[in-house]
């Protein structure tokens, strides 16, 4: 595989669930951006926000994404806000087949409310943030997949899109 397959979408759409399944299907490695950031920071994301702040998190996220995409291609699940960075959007356009896992924000809220996610504590803010990010997901996406389907069906749809795009396709 020449290009990365990068999964984008809002919190709770299933990027971390579908990513390993897709990597197995394609016979490549899987990287979860949140896990890579936690490894870099030496602490879990719920601790990063209160200790270091969102600005530090976003700068670190840009760096980790750049470093991962410089390596051998695989499947990479990004955090929901990664597309807010113009640098990241530009890099994705050059290095990846980007798949937007699209899900109604109310459904995402149902999936993540009550979790330890630092940006999933207030429903109104959660939905406004989703509305702000959706045009960015659409901008970077080479493929859009309904994330309300079963993980196996989502994985199959992505794999079909990757195959149709060809080895170097976006």
C-alpha angles and dihedrals in degrees: 000000000000101000131047119249104222122193117211132175143111126298114293099021093118105256093142091047098046096038098072091042091052093046090053091048092051095040095238138112126275128222125187111205093212091054091047091050091048090051091049093046096041091228140075119269094247086062096043095065098055094037102040105012134233094282091058090046093052093048090048090047091055091051095047092048091050092049094048094047089052089065133072113310121264139128116307125187113204128204116257095257100045092098091063087079113087089205091055093046090051092048092049090053090056102038111029153052097230120209120195110209097207122202133160106265091231088058090048089052090053089054098048108028110115093024126118092255107132095217095046101073103096120047096207094050090043092055094044090051090050091052091051093050100043095080088052092052089050091049095055099035121111088176134020121206129186104246094195090078122092114284092249092053091047090050092050092049092051093046089052090051093048091050091048091051091056130220098307099023128124 
